[in-house]
């Protein structure tokens, strides 16, 4: 068991090791044996070991509220200072385990999958940089450095999604991901600035305390929370900013596994869960509906896709929607629980996809078939991941998804918003159906392409070993129980915000119409009037006892009964959906009792919409992109006609004025000066001729003068 100092040093080591891997591999990889891949694998193995040590320590502590922070002044401008620090608590230890586990296995897997690539060392360098950036998000203790690492994750994703930049599609995909995320990050930054302006701090727990006492409240808190959520909409690919994630499949498959399981898309969910007390009632309602809509619509699209990785990509979108739905329902603990279980089986599924693609050299499931016989390890591990994702009882996905559906139903039962639960349970039917469709087409039946089938073979050990490890974790990671009863309860629980406010010597403001919204950030689940309804505990149960709709009762009252009832009903319906989904896929795609081509013709409109992914890209192309191009043309025309016209006109006028001024200077000013000089010079020449210094000359001038005077006198 580590001491507090040991925990902090271990956390710093986990942050520094992937960064060191990046530096060494990037600058010296070509000079090292095996192009330095062993550096990344070794350093990530050490980071994984350090994460395990921290995880075990918090397991033994067993207190979800236990935390430690260490910070130093990073910037001091007198009236403004900014600290750089790390935060380690139960949620941090979970995320460190998730990120380092998946990253280490992806590094190991990549030694086989990327073998022979001409930029092999650069790939491992970028993996290290990606991992470093995500760990920075996990360890940050304030919003500023959260945002710094947030942007570094975006940069790393740009580098890896477009790793095969010689492909036009990959180059477009990384630009699309980068620019789409800038939209969400713009709102995220506005949310950060709003909270900082209102409270004067960026530290997480100080912000929680200020939110609790009403320093920021009402409409301002709602919009600030929505601003923060925009960051999640971008990074975690929620509709309508989901369009980048399917195209991100242009990156190497290990990158897809890392993005979908542990890094980029997990960042948004982690951020909202970490900052959950900053979201008021209205903001949470937005979160709830965005998540549920994403979960359902993405699952619908997955029904028609034939690209192995894209099916998994839309599956990720759907599962992220579940996590966001849990956050909106006031249950960040189950959102994090599902993030943890999902990381294992989704990382597994993408790596099995890579194993299949590596064997048949195609991503289209229409080129596959019968592969279970040629790739038994890949098939068995894939099936474990698929069944876990489908929510089959006994596997990890069942427990975490069940918790989310239970919280969504409880929210509907107490607040009347049933649509999110309906969409969630519909997605629970679609998930096993499209995953088993993928299974039957890729691994069962006759080979669609005999030549590809003949050349298919099981992947080498450095690719299958990560599959086996992730398959085992996909079974056991849930602890065969819900979040409030499994090992997860030792690490994550709702924040005790009043206690946090007391730490900073802040007292709650008197309850009023505005303070109710601020307090809703603590209790999370609220009714349509902003009153607290269900304050989430480890499974969404009341945290403070105010669980009934009228705000009365104790912690064992009606609110607990409502959630217990909702959990049981949701579990039963979820199991029914799984059975129906698997049976339906077996009937349609294995037994072939249904002619899918006829259904496709009858529902051609819907099929076209799903195949076109609801035409979000086309809509953006016709509106946002076209407006952007038009606005760029307008600005170019304005620059060319107005700005350049003013500048060029000013230049022309200046030249005219300069010519006139030059003429005046030359002919008038210089003429006058030169004329005076000429006159004086002529006068001088004349006087020089007169003033000779000779007496004879002077006598002659005198005599002549006298004669002239006499002549004038005589004449006049």
C-alpha positions in Angstrom: 0.0 0.0 0.0 1.4 3.3 -1.1 1.8 6.4 1.2 0.3 9.7 0.1 3.7 10.8 -1.2 4.0 7.5 -3.0 0.6 7.9 -4.6 1.6 11.3 -5.9 4.9 10.2 -7.2 3.3 7.1 -8.9 0.7 9.4 -10.5 3.5 11.7 -11.8 5.4 8.7 -13.1 2.2 7.5 -15.0 2.0 11.0 -16.6 5.7 11.3 -17.5 6.4 7.7 -18.8 4.3 8.0 -22.0 5.7 11.5 -22.6 9.2 10.1 -22.3 8.2 7.3 -24.6 7.1 9.9 -27.2 10.3 11.9 -27.0 12.6 8.9 -27.2 10.8 7.2 -30.0 10.1 10.3 -32.0 13.6 11.6 -32.0 15.7 8.4 -31.8 13.3 5.7 -32.9 15.0 5.1 -36.3 18.4 4.5 -34.5 17.0 2.0 -32.0 16.6 -1.7 -32.4 13.1 -2.6 -33.7 12.7 1.2 -34.3 12.1 1.7 -30.6 8.8 -0.1 -30.2 10.1 -1.8 -27.0 10.4 1.7 -25.5 6.7 2.3 -25.8 5.7 -1.2 -24.6 8.1 -1.1 -21.7 7.2 2.4 -20.5 3.5 1.7 -20.8 4.0 -1.5 -18.9 5.7 0.5 -16.1 2.8 3.0 -16.1 0.3 0.1 -15.9 2.2 -1.3 -12.9 2.1 2.1 -11.2 -1.6 2.4 -11.9 -2.2 -1.0 -10.4 -0.3 0.1 -7.2 -2.5 3.2 -6.9 -5.6 1.1 -7.6 -4.7 -1.4 -4.9 -4.1 1.4 -2.4 -7.5 3.0 -3.0 -9.1 -0.5 -2.8 -7.6 -0.9 0.7 -8.6 2.6 1.7 -12.2 1.9 0.5 -13.4 5.5 0.9 -14.8 7.0 -2.3 -14.4 10.5 -0.7 -10.7 10.2 0.0 -8.6 12.4 -2.2 -5.3 14.1 -2.3 -4.1 17.2 -4.2 -0.7 18.7 -4.8 -0.3 22.0 -6.6 2.2 24.8 -7.1 1.9 28.3 -8.4 2.4 28.1 -12.1 1.6 31.7 -13.0 1.4 34.8 -10.7 0.4 38.2 -12.1 -0.3 39.8 -8.8 -4.0 40.1 -8.9 -4.3 36.7 -10.7 -2.5 33.5 -10.1 -2.9 30.0 -11.5 -1.9 26.8 -9.9 -0.7 23.6 -11.7 -1.6 20.5 -9.7 -2.7 16.9 -9.8 -5.7 15.3 -8.1 -5.8 11.7 -7.1 -9.0 10.0 -5.8 -11.0 6.9 -6.4 -12.3 8.1 -9.8 -8.7 9.0 -10.8 -7.4 5.6 -9.9 -10.2 3.9 -12.0 -9.4 6.0 -15.0 -5.7 5.5 -14.6 -6.3 1.8 -14.7 -8.6 2.0 -17.7 -6.2 4.2 -19.7 -3.0 2.4 -18.9 -4.5 -1.1 -19.4 -5.9 -0.4 -22.8 -2.9 1.7 -23.9 -0.4 -1.0 -22.8 -2.3 -3.7 -24.6 -2.7 -1.5 -27.7 1.1 -0.9 -27.7 1.8 -4.6 -27.5 -0.8 -5.4 -30.2 0.6 -2.8 -32.5 4.0 -4.5 -32.6 2.3 -7.2 -34.7 -0.4 -5.2 -36.5 1.9 -2.3 -37.6 4.9 -4.4 -38.4 6.5 -3.3 -41.6 4.9 0.1 -41.8 7.4 2.7 -43.1 6.5 5.1 -40.2 6.5 2.4 -37.6 8.5 4.4 -35.0 6.4 7.5 -35.5 3.2 5.5 -34.8 4.5 4.4 -31.4 5.6 8.0 -30.6 2.1 9.3 -31.3 0.6 6.5 -29.2 2.7 7.7 -26.3 1.7 11.3 -26.8 -2.0 10.3 -27.0 -1.7 8.4 -23.7 0.2 11.3 -22.0 -2.5 13.8 -23.1 -5.4 11.6 -21.7 -3.6 10.9 -18.5 -3.1 14.7 -18.1 -6.9 15.1 -18.3 -7.4 12.4 -15.7 -4.9 14.0 -13.2 -5.7 17.7 -13.7 -7.1 19.3 -10.6 -8.4 22.5 -12.3 -10.3 23.6 -15.4 -7.4 25.4 -17.0 -5.1 22.4 -17.2 -8.0 20.2 -18.0 -8.5 22.3 -21.0 -4.8 22.3 -21.9 -4.6 18.5 -22.0 -8.1 18.4 -23.6 -6.6 20.2 -26.6 -3.5 18.0 -26.6 -5.8 15.0 -26.9 -7.4 16.7 -29.9 -4.0 17.2 -31.5 -3.0 13.6 -30.8 -6.2 12.3 -32.4 -5.4 14.5 -35.5 -2.0 12.9 -35.8 -3.2 9.4 -35.4 -6.5 9.5 -37.3 -4.5 10.9 -40.3 -1.6 8.6 -39.8 -2.0 7.3 -43.3 -2.1 10.8 -44.6 -1.1 9.7 -48.1 -4.8 8.5 -48.3 -7.1 11.3 -49.2 -9.8 9.9 -47.0 -7.5 9.8 -44.0 -6.3 13.3 -44.5 -9.9 14.5 -44.7 -10.9 12.4 -41.6 -8.3 14.0 -39.3 -9.2 17.5 -40.4 -12.9 16.7 -39.9 -12.3 15.4 -36.4 -10.1 18.3 -35.5 -12.5 21.0 -36.8 -15.6 19.4 -35.4 -14.1 19.2 -32.0 -13.2 22.9 -32.2 -16.9 23.7 -32.2 -17.5 21.8 -29.0 -14.3 23.1 -27.4 -15.5 26.7 -28.2 -18.5 26.1 -25.9 -16.3 24.3 -23.4 -14.0 27.3 -23.1 -17.0 29.7 -22.7 -18.3 27.5 -19.9 -14.9 27.5 -18.2 -14.7 31.3 -18.5 -18.2 31.7 -17.1 -17.5 29.7 -14.0 -14.2 31.5 -13.5 -15.7 34.9 -13.9 -18.5 34.1 -11.4 -16.4 32.4 -8.7 -12.8 33.5 -9.3 -11.4 30.0 -9.1 -10.7 27.1 -11.5 -10.1 24.4 -8.9 -12.7 21.7 -9.1 -13.6 21.4 -5.4 -13.7 25.2 -4.9 -16.0 25.4 -7.8 -18.2 22.7 -6.3 -18.4 24.7 -3.0 -19.3 27.9 -4.8 -22.0 26.2 -6.8 -23.4 24.7 -3.6 -23.6 28.0 -1.8 -25.1 29.8 -4.8 -22.2 32.0 -5.9 -23.3 31.0 -9.4 -26.9 29.9 -9.9 -30.0 30.2 -12.0 -29.8 30.8 -15.7 -26.1 31.6 -15.6 -25.3 28.3 -14.1 -27.5 26.5 -16.6 -25.7 28.1 -19.6 -22.3 27.6 -18.1 -23.1 23.9 -17.6 -24.3 23.6 -21.2 -21.1 25.2 -22.3 -19.1 22.6 -20.4 -21.3 19.9 -21.9 -20.5 21.1 -25.4 -17.0 20.0 -24.8 -18.4 16.5 -24.1 -20.6 16.7 -27.2 -17.5 17.2 -29.3 -15.0 14.8 -27.7 -17.6 12.1 -26.9 -19.2 12.4 -30.3 -22.8 13.2 -29.2 -25.3 14.3 -31.8 -25.1 16.6 -33.6 -21.2 16.7 -33.4 -20.9 12.9 -33.8 -20.0 13.1 -37.5 -16.2 12.9 -37.0 -16.1 9.5 -35.1 -17.2 7.1 -38.0 -14.6 8.8 -40.3 -12.0 8.3 -37.6 -11.9 4.7 -38.7 -9.5 5.8 -41.4 -6.8 5.6 -38.7 -5.0 2.3 -38.0 -7.2 -0.1 -36.0 -5.1 0.0 -32.8 -5.8 3.8 -32.8 -9.5 3.1 -33.2 -9.3 0.8 -30.1 -7.5 3.5 -28.1 -9.8 6.3 -29.1 -13.0 4.3 -28.6 -12.0 2.5 -25.4 -9.9 4.7 -23.2 -8.9 8.1 -24.5 -10.6 10.7 -26.6 -14.3 9.7 -26.5 -13.9 8.7 -22.8 -12.6 12.2 -22.0 -16.0 13.9 -22.4 -17.9 11.4 -20.2 -15.1 11.6 -17.6 -15.2 15.4 -17.7 -19.0 15.7 -17.1 -18.8 13.0 -14.3 -15.9 14.8 -12.7 -17.6 18.2 -12.8 -21.2 16.9 -12.1 -22.0 19.3 -9.3 -21.6 22.2 -11.8 -24.6 21.1 -13.8 -27.9 22.5 -12.8 -31.3 20.9 -13.4 -32.0 22.4 -16.8 -28.5 21.6 -18.0 -28.9 18.0 -16.9 -32.1 17.7 -18.8 -30.3 18.7 -22.0 -27.6 16.2 -21.2 -30.2 13.5 -20.7 -32.0 14.0 -24.0 -28.8 14.4 -26.1 -27.5 11.1 -24.7 -30.6 9.1 -25.2 -31.2 10.4 -28.7 -27.6 9.6 -29.6 -27.9 6.1 -28.2 -30.9 5.3 -30.3 -30.0 6.9 -33.6 -26.5 5.6 -33.7 -27.8 2.0 -33.0 -30.2 2.4 -35.9 -27.3 3.3 -38.3 -25.3 0.3 -37.2 -28.0 -1.9 -38.6 -27.1 -1.3 -42.2 -23.3 -0.8 -42.1 -21.1 -3.4 -43.8 -17.7 -2.0 -42.8 -16.6 -4.0 -39.7 -15.0 -1.0 -38.0 -17.8 1.4 -38.8 -20.4 -1.0 -37.2 -18.2 -0.9 -34.1 -17.9 2.9 -34.4 -21.6 3.4 -34.3 -21.8 1.0 -31.5 -19.4 3.2 -29.6 -21.6 6.2 -30.4 -24.6 4.4 -29.0 -22.8 3.3 -25.8 -21.5 6.8 -25.3 -25.1 7.9 -25.5 -25.9 5.5 -22.7 -23.1 7.1 -20.5 -24.3 10.6 -21.3 -27.9 9.6 -20.6 -26.8 8.3 -17.1 -25.1 11.6 -16.5 -28.2 13.5 -17.4 -30.3 11.3 -15.2 -28.2 12.3 -12.2 -26.2 9.0 -12.0 -22.5 9.8 -12.8 -21.4 6.7 -10.9 -23.1 4.3 -13.3 -21.9 6.4 -16.2 -18.3 5.8 -15.0 -19.1 2.2 -14.3 -20.2 1.7 -17.9 -17.2 3.7 -19.2 -15.0 1.2 -17.4 -16.7 -2.0 -18.6 -17.1 -0.6 -22.1 -13.4 0.2 -22.3 -12.6 -3.5 -21.9 -15.1 -5.0 -24.3 -14.9 -2.2 -26.9 -11.1 -2.3 -26.8 -11.4 -6.0 -27.3 -13.8 -5.7 -30.2 -11.7 -3.2 -32.1 -8.6 -5.3 -31.6 -10.4 -8.5 -32.8 -11.6 -6.4 -35.8 -7.9 -5.6 -36.4 -7.1 -9.2 -36.2 -9.7 -10.1 -38.8 -8.7 -7.2 -41.1 -5.1 -8.3 -40.7 -6.0 -11.8 -41.9 -8.4 -11.0 -44.8 -7.1 -7.6 -45.8 -10.6 -6.2 -46.0 -12.9 -4.3 -43.7 -16.1 -5.3 -45.5 -18.1 -8.0 -43.8 -19.4 -8.9 -47.3 -15.9 -10.2 -48.0 -15.8 -12.5 -45.0 -17.7 -15.5 -43.7 -16.7 -18.7 -41.9 -13.7 -17.2 -40.1 -14.4 -18.8 -36.8 -12.8 -22.0 -38.1 -9.6 -20.2 -39.3 -9.3 -17.8 -36.3 -10.5 -19.6 -33.2 -8.9 -17.3 -30.6 -10.1 -14.2 -32.4 -13.6 -15.6 -32.7 -13.9 -16.7 -29.0 -12.6 -13.4 -27.7 -14.8 -11.5 -30.1 -17.9 -13.4 -29.0 -17.1 -12.5 -25.4 -16.8 -8.8 -26.3 -20.0 -9.0 -28.4 -22.1 -10.6 -25.7 -20.8 -8.2 -23.1 -21.7 -5.3 -25.4 -25.1 -6.8 -26.0 -25.8 -6.9 -22.3 -26.0 -10.7 -21.8 -26.4 -11.4 -18.1 -23.3 -12.5 -16.3 -21.0 -10.4 -18.5 -19.8 -6.9 -17.5 -21.9 -4.9 -20.0 -25.1 -6.3 -18.5 -24.5 -4.8 -15.0 -23.4 -1.4 -16.1 -26.1 -0.9 -18.8 -28.7 -2.2 -16.4 -27.7 0.5 -13.9 -28.1 3.2 -16.5 -31.5 2.0 -17.7 -32.7 1.8 -14.1 -31.6 5.4 -13.4 -33.3 6.6 -16.6 -36.5 4.8 -15.7 -36.4 6.1 -12.2 -36.0 9.6 -13.6 -39.0 9.1 -15.8 -41.1 7.7 -12.9 -40.3 10.7 -10.7 -40.1 13.5 -13.2 -42.3 12.3 -16.1 -39.5 12.2 -18.7 -40.0 8.7 -20.1 -38.7 9.3 -23.6 -35.0 8.9 -22.7 -35.7 5.5 -21.1 -37.8 4.4 -24.1 -35.0 5.3 -26.5 -32.5 3.6 -24.2 -34.5 0.3 -24.0 -35.0 0.5 -27.8 -31.2 0.7 -28.3 -30.9 -2.2 -25.9 -32.9 -4.2 -28.5 -30.9 -3.0 -31.5 -27.5 -3.6 -30.0 -27.6 -7.4 -29.8 -29.3 -7.5 -33.2 -26.7 -5.6 -35.1 -23.8 -7.1 -33.2 -25.0 -10.7 -34.0 -25.6 -9.6 -37.6 -22.0 -8.7 -37.7 -21.1 -12.0 -36.1 -23.1 -14.2 -38.4 -21.8 -12.4 -41.5 -18.1 -12.4 -40.6 -17.6 -15.6 -38.7 -20.4 -18.0 -39.7 -21.7 -19.4 -43.0 -19.7 -19.9 -46.2 -16.8 -17.7 -47.1 -18.0 -14.8 -49.3 -14.5 -14.6 -50.8 -12.7 -18.0 -51.0 -9.3 -16.5 -51.8 -9.4 -14.2 -48.8 -10.7 -17.1 -46.7 -7.9 -19.4 -47.8 -5.2 -16.9 -46.9 -6.8 -16.1 -43.5 -4.9 -17.3 -40.4 -4.8 -16.7 -36.7 -2.9 -13.6 -35.6 0.5 -13.9 -33.9 0.8 -14.1 -30.1 1.5 -10.4 -29.6 -1.9 -9.7 -31.2 -3.9 -12.5 -29.5 -2.5 -12.0 -26.0 -4.1 -8.6 -25.6 -7.4 -10.2 -26.9 -7.3 -12.8 -24.2 -6.5 -10.3 -21.5 -9.3 -8.0 -22.5 -11.7 -10.9 -22.9 -11.0 -11.9 -19.3 -11.5 -8.4 -18.1 -14.7 -8.1 -20.2 -16.1 -11.0 -18.1 -14.8 -10.0 -14.6 -14.4 -6.3 -14.6 -17.9 -5.7 -13.3 -17.5 -7.9 -10.3 -20.7 -9.6 -11.3 -22.7 -6.9 -9.6 -24.1 -3.4 -10.0 -22.0 -0.4 -9.3 -23.3 0.2 -5.7 -22.6 -3.4 -4.6 -19.5 -4.3 -6.5 -15.8 -3.2 -6.0 -16.7 0.0 -7.8 -18.4 1.4 -4.7 -15.0 1.6 -3.0 -13.9 4.1 -5.7 -16.8 6.1 -6.8 -19.8 7.7 -5.1 -21.6 11.1 -5.5 -19.7 14.1 -4.1 -20.7 15.2 -0.6 -20.9 18.8 -1.7 -22.0 20.3 1.7 -18.9 18.7 3.2 -16.7 20.1 0.4 -18.2 23.6 1.0 -17.4 23.3 4.7 -13.8 22.5 3.8 -13.6 25.9 2.1 -15.5 27.6 5.0 -18.5 28.4 2.7 -22.1 28.1 3.9 -25.1 27.4 1.8 -27.3 30.4 0.9 -30.9 30.4 2.0 -33.1 28.3 -0.2 -34.9 30.3 -2.9 -36.0 29.8 -6.4 -32.5 30.3 -7.7 -30.7 28.3 -5.0 -32.9 25.4 -5.8 -31.3 25.1 -9.2 -27.8 25.4 -7.6 -28.7 22.7 -5.1 -30.0 20.5 -7.9 -26.4 20.3 -9.1 -25.7 18.3 -5.9 -28.8 16.1 -6.0 -28.6 15.9 -9.8 -32.1 14.4 -10.5 -34.8 17.0 -10.4 -38.5 17.4 -11.3 -39.9 19.8 -13.8 -40.0 22.6 -11.1 -36.3 22.3 -10.3 -36.9 20.5 -7.0 -34.5 17.6 -6.1 -36.0 14.2 -6.7 -33.4 11.5 -6.9 -29.9 12.3 -5.6 -27.7 9.7 -7.1 -25.8 7.4 -4.8 -23.6 4.6 -6.2 -26.6 3.2 -8.1 -28.7 6.4 -8.4 -30.4 6.0 -5.1 -31.1 9.1 -2.8 -28.0 10.6 -1.3 -29.6 13.0 1.0 -33.0 11.4 1.5 -35.0 13.9 -0.5 -36.0 11.4 -3.1 -39.8 11.6 -3.3 -41.5 14.0 -5.7 -42.7 16.3 -3.0 -39.3 16.5 -1.4 -40.2 14.7 1.8 -39.2 11.4 3.2 -36.0 9.9 4.4 -33.2 8.0 2.7 -35.2 4.8 3.0 -38.5 6.2 1.8 -40.3 6.4 -1.4 -37.4 7.5 -3.5 -35.4 4.4 -2.7 -38.5 2.3 -3.5 -38.9 4.1 -6.8 -35.4 3.4 -7.9 -35.5 -0.2 -6.7 -38.7 -0.7 -8.6 -37.3 1.0 -11.7 -34.1 -1.1 -11.5 -36.1 -4.4 -11.4 -38.3 -3.4 -14.3 -35.4 -2.1 -16.4 -33.5 -5.3 -15.8 -36.4 -7.5 -16.9 -37.0 -5.4 -20.0 -33.3 -5.3 -20.8 -33.0 -9.1 -20.6 -36.1 -9.4 -22.8 -34.5 -7.0 -25.4 -31.3 -9.0 -25.4 -33.2 -12.3 -26.0 -35.3 -10.7 -28.8 -32.2 -9.1 -30.4 -30.1 -12.2 -30.5 -33.0 -14.4 -31.6 -34.0 -12.0 -34.3 -30.5 -11.8 -35.7 -30.2 -15.6 -35.6 -33.5 -16.0 -37.4 -32.6 -13.4 -40.1 -28.9 -13.8 -40.7 -28.1 -17.3 -39.7 -31.3 -19.2 -40.5 -32.0 -16.8 -43.4 -35.7 -17.1 -42.8 -36.2 -13.4 -43.8 -35.3 -11.9 -47.2 -33.5 -8.7 -46.1 -33.5 -7.4 -49.7 -37.3 -7.3 -49.8 -37.4 -5.5 -46.5 -34.8 -3.1 -47.9 -36.9 -2.4 -50.9 -40.1 -1.9 -48.9 -38.3 0.4 -46.5 -36.0 2.0 -49.1 -36.5 5.5 -47.6 -35.5 4.5 -44.2 -32.6 2.4 -45.5 -31.4 5.3 -47.5 -31.5 7.6 -44.5 -29.7 5.1 -42.3 -27.1 4.4 -45.0 -26.6 8.1 -45.4 -26.3 8.4 -41.6 -29.3 10.7 -41.5 -27.5 13.0 -44.0 -25.9 15.1 -41.2 -22.8 15.6 -43.4 -24.9 16.6 -46.4 -26.9 19.0 -44.2 -23.7 20.6 -42.8 -22.3 20.7 -46.4 -25.5 22.5 -47.6 -25.7 24.9 -44.6 -22.6 25.4 -42.4 -20.0 24.5 -45.0 -21.7 26.5 -47.7 -22.3 29.4 -45.4 -18.6 29.3 -44.4 -17.5 29.3 -48.0 -19.9 32.1 -48.9 -18.8 34.1 -45.8 -15.2 33.5 -46.8 -15.9 34.7 -50.4 -17.7 37.7 -49.0 -14.8 38.5 -46.7 -12.4 38.0 -49.6 -14.5 40.3 -51.7 -14.7 42.9 -48.9 -10.9 42.6 -48.5 -10.3 43.0 -52.2 -12.8 45.8 -52.9 -13.1 47.7 -49.6 -9.9 47.1 -47.7 -7.6 46.8 -50.7 -9.6 49.7 -52.3 -9.0 51.9 -49.3 -5.4 50.9 -49.1 -4.7 51.2 -52.8 -6.8 54.4 -53.0 -4.9 55.9 -50.1 -1.7 54.9 -51.8 -2.8 56.5 -55.1 -3.9 59.7 -53.3 -0.7 59.8 -51.4 1.3 59.5 -54.7 -0.7 62.4 -56.2 -0.2 64.5 -53.1 3.5 63.6 -53.2 3.8 64.7 -56.8 2.0 68.0 -56.2 4.1 68.5 -53.1 7.2 67.7 -55.0 6.3 70.2 -57.7 5.6 72.9 -55.2 8.8 72.2 -53.4 10.8 72.1 -56.7 9.4 75.1 -58.5 8.1 77.4 -55.8 10.0 76.7 -52.6 13.2 75.7 -54.3 12.6 78.4 -57.0 12.3 81.1 -54.4 15.3 80.0 -52.5 17.4 79.5 -55.6 16.1 82.8 -57.0 17.1 84.8 -53.9 20.5 83.0 -54.0 20.9 83.9 -57.7 20.0 87.6 -57.1 22.4 87.8 -54.2 25.0 86.0 -56.1 24.5 88.4 -59.1 24.6 91.4 -56.8 27.7 90.1 -55.3 29.3 89.7 -58.7 28.3 93.2 -59.5 29.6 94.7 -56.3 32.8 92.6 -56.7 33.4 94.4 -60.1 32.9 97.8 -58.4 34.9 97.1 -55.3 38.2 96.5 -57.1 40.5 98.2 -54.5 42.1 100.4 -57.1 42.2 104.3 -56.5 42.0 104.9 -60.3 38.8 103.0 -60.6 37.2 104.8 -57.6 38.3 108.2 -59.1 36.7 107.2 -62.4 33.4 106.1 -60.7 33.4 109.4 -58.7 33.9 111.6 -61.8 31.3 109.6 -63.7 28.9 110.0 -60.8 29.5 113.8 -60.7 28.9 114.0 -64.4 25.6 112.1 -64.1 24.4 114.3 -61.3 25.3 117.4 -63.2 23.4 116.1 -66.3 20.4 115.2 -64.2 20.4 118.6 -62.6 20.6 120.4 -65.9 17.9 118.3 -67.5 15.5 118.5 -64.6 
